[in-house]
Amino acid sequence: MRRDFLDVGKSWPHLEAWALFWVNRIGELFHLNKQRLAHKTDTEEFRDADSKLRQAVADMSKQRDVELEDKTLHRACHKVLTSLVNHWSGLTVFLDNPHIPMHNNPAERAQRNNAVGRKNYYGSGSVESGYFTVTMFTLFQTLKLWNVNLHTWLNDYLCVCAELGGNAPVDISAFLPWNMSTEHLQHYRTPQNAPSDSS
């Protein structure tokens, strides 16, 4: 939502002050939530900070509704505020669930490599390349969930393929984390096998 307000300010310079007003209100919510999370949930400090946060959210909701009733409101502003209404329940989940972050930046960062590289991953644009890419993403994410170093795993797997004359092994069960012995699995988790920052 913050991006949407900023886009309005960039696209319509005379609405920049309006857009920044809302961006600052969103920033205030982040600040108040940070203060709330600085305390344990069963403390008086948390309850006090929680009350201030909820009041700020309520004030934002009221301001939103008042502006939407204004017949002279610019169509771009109306569109963003309507979107705010439509997504309000999802945007305010963090109020009753402090463990849920206010934004989805971690999820977006986790997908960034896939998004940035998507133009390179599908080769000529064939459907087969697309299926291959999806398969590899699924494989790599599974290995990451098992804390397996991808570089080490791929090196071992490709070495076996080379020994088989460039063919994939018929039985890949030995390469699946849940089939590995504790010692074998530890091999893929050894710190010295981790890639450097320049990898």
Secondary structure as GFF3:
##gff-version 3
##sequence-region A 1 199
A	DSSP	alpha_helix	2	11	.	.	.	ID=ss1
A	DSSP	three_ten_helix	13	15	.	.	.	ID=ss2
A	DSSP	alpha_helix	16	37	.	.	.	ID=ss3
A	DSSP	alpha_helix	44	68	.	.	.	ID=ss4
A	DSSP	alpha_helix	75	86	.	.	.	ID=ss5
A	DSSP	alpha_helix	88	91	.	.	.	ID=ss6
A	DSSP	alpha_helix	93	96	.	.	.	ID=ss7
A	DSSP	alpha_helix	105	121	.	.	.	ID=ss8
A	DSSP	alpha_helix	127	145	.	.	.	ID=ss9
A	DSSP	alpha_helix	150	163	.	.	.	ID=ss10
A	DSSP	three_ten_helix	173	175	.	.	.	ID=ss11
A	DSSP	three_ten_helix	177	179	.	.	.	ID=ss12
A	DSSP	alpha_helix	182	187	.	.	.	ID=ss13
A	DSSP	three_ten_helix	191	193	.	.	.	ID=ss14
###
